[in-house]
């Protein structure tokens, strides 16, 4: 099968995934894992994760195939109907629909022109130098991350085209003087996007998975702990502010732009703002809806509305006011694709937990850190979790595959629950700095062609060290002040 001239199905990669799953399925269950169906469920999950890494076919069909295997194999129930119901349970999960709403809301921000207006306005305000443009990107990412709950929609749909346009205005193209400005601005765009994603619960579409998992753990429920929108921001705001301030300067040393004066780009931003004219009706409505949602998310303790409910309310208001058309929403392929693959992954993750696999693996991991003090164990687990991103091609897959196990092991070693989930939550986004294939916006920025792959990896590793220095060096004292440990 081909789409736009590109092969959509890679048979040999698919065969490798199937062979891996079948091999695990047919092998004996490891000692200590009581339910054999837990091992079979893991076999399907492992094959699915490998498919997400090697991409033998698109994500949606890869996960859907795994769901079908679980249902037909009666892995999740005593009969076919019960197993099918459990395999489809993830599609009714609130997190799945929050992610779908995130894509729909992000598209509204793009189509209305509001996202472009915000980004261009900051570029016109701060773009006196290349460094100023970098801080304009940082400001735009921070502001948009409060309103666009998808780092792909924000970074790939809004910011990357503007960064590319500004670079070309400065006489920097991928095939002509990329180091004049384009290389630096693209690196800033990609890495600042990840900082913004780590700052807000709604900064990246899969962040709610972490929050949702934590809220369902026995530890959180027994102690009345939550890691909701305000709590997430409270923990991230100080290290994130330092990151936004320091990262452009750090990248300025690693990839110094040859150009110093960027008045041309600043003028271009002003010209494009002038061409946009007065605020349109749709821009005003979209802004109003996002401000309303932001207020409701931050005041959740007062009204009790679920995060997903608020997001779906926003979608409904956009449709009722005519700011968005339903035909545009149903044409949002990313949203409905996310519904398929995310719902299936949630079903698998839930099944692994209920069948006892997650608890068993946590016990196995716990033996590896036995005897360490809890802080040392937590830091080691955090580092392993961070750098394991080298083996993943999407932040969501990384979260789904690992965050539950690492959290349970950390808490089992005596680490405070809020501190453990905070480190894993923020690292789940920041670890995307390591490669050029970690998440949608990074792929898009790299695809612009300003930075070579080897150079991207080298700079990404150095940026990872900066993230660790800031989010542990500044974050740990801040979280201590908050009483999280």
Buried (B, 14 or more C-beta within 10 A) or exposed (E): EEEEEEEEEEEEBBEBBBEBBEEBBEEEBEEEBEBEBBBBBBBBBBBBBBBBBBBBBBBBBBBBBBBBBBBEBBBBBEEEEEBBEBBBBBBEBBBBBBBBBBBBBBBBBBBBBBBBBBBBBBBBBBBBBBBBBBBBBBBBBBBBBBBBBBBBBBBBBBBBBBBBBBBBBBBBBBEEBBBBBBBBBBBBBBBBBBBBBBBBBBBBBBBBBBBBBBBEBEBBEEEEBBBBBBBBBBBBEBBBBBBBEBBBEBBBEBBEBBBEEBEBBBEBBBEBBEEBEEEBEBBBBBBEBBEBBBEBBBEBEEEEEEBBBBBBBBBEBBBEBEBBEEEEBEEBEBBBBBBBBBBBBBBBBBBBBBBBBBBBBBBBBBEBBEEBEBBEBBBBBBBBBBBBBBEBBBBBBBBBBBBBBBBBBBBBBEBBBBBBBBBBBBBBBBBBBBBBBBBBBBBBBBEBBBBEEEBBBEBBBBBBEBBBEBBBEBBBEBBEEBEBB
